[in-house]
């Protein structure tokens, strides 16, 4: 399935169609990683034990990506639709 990337502040994003979400089992949270030029997104099960390395990655993500300007860019994008 071909999708378009959208600009969200200094990042890019894309929508995941509902049938793919249902088939993948992704509900509220997912783990994303990159390997050999591919993104891998897998569901995080509730009450799952998180590897300390992944927890550190989440902290970097929260510090570097979850900024007010990113949220504003996302809101602006959504209001254009």
C-alpha positions in Angstrom: 0.0 0.0 0.0 1.4 3.4 -1.0 1.1 6.2 1.4 2.1 9.9 1.5 4.3 11.4 4.2 3.2 14.6 5.7 5.2 17.4 7.3 4.7 17.8 11.0 7.1 20.5 12.2 10.6 19.2 11.7 9.3 15.6 11.4 7.3 13.5 8.9 4.3 11.4 9.6 1.7 9.2 7.9 -1.7 7.7 8.7 -2.2 4.0 9.2 -5.4 2.8 7.6 -7.8 1.1 10.1 -7.7 -2.4 8.4 -3.9 -2.4 8.9 -4.2 -1.4 12.5 -6.7 -4.1 13.1 -4.6 -6.8 11.4 -1.4 -5.7 13.2 -3.0 -5.6 16.7 -1.8 -2.1 17.3 -4.1 -0.3 19.7 -2.7 2.6 21.8 1.1 2.2 21.7 3.6 0.7 19.3 7.4 0.2 19.2 9.1 1.6 16.1 12.6 0.7 15.0 14.7 0.9 11.9 16.8 -1.8 10.3 18.5 -1.7 6.9 16.4 1.2 5.6 13.0 -0.2 6.8 10.7 0.9 9.6 9.3 -1.8 11.8 6.2 -1.0 13.9 5.0 -3.6 16.4 2.2 -3.3 19.0 3.1 -2.9 22.7 0.9 -5.1 24.7 -0.5 -3.7 27.9 1.6 -4.6 31.0 4.5 -5.5 28.8 7.9 -5.3 30.3 10.0 -2.7 28.5 13.7 -3.2 27.8 15.8 -0.5 29.5 17.3 0.5 26.1 13.8 1.1 24.7 12.9 3.1 27.8 16.0 5.3 27.2 14.9 5.7 23.5 11.5 6.8 24.7 13.1 9.5 26.9 15.1 10.8 24.0 12.0 10.8 21.9 10.0 12.7 24.5 12.8 15.3 25.0 13.6 15.8 21.3 10.3 15.3 19.4 7.4 16.1 21.8 7.9 19.8 21.6 5.2 22.5 21.5 6.1 23.5 18.0 5.6 20.0 16.8 2.1 19.9 18.3 1.3 23.3 16.8 2.4 22.1 13.3 0.2 19.0 13.7 -2.8 21.1 14.7 -2.2 23.4 11.7 -2.0 20.4 9.4 -5.2 18.9 10.8 -7.1 22.2 10.5 -6.1 22.4 6.8 -8.0 19.2 6.0 
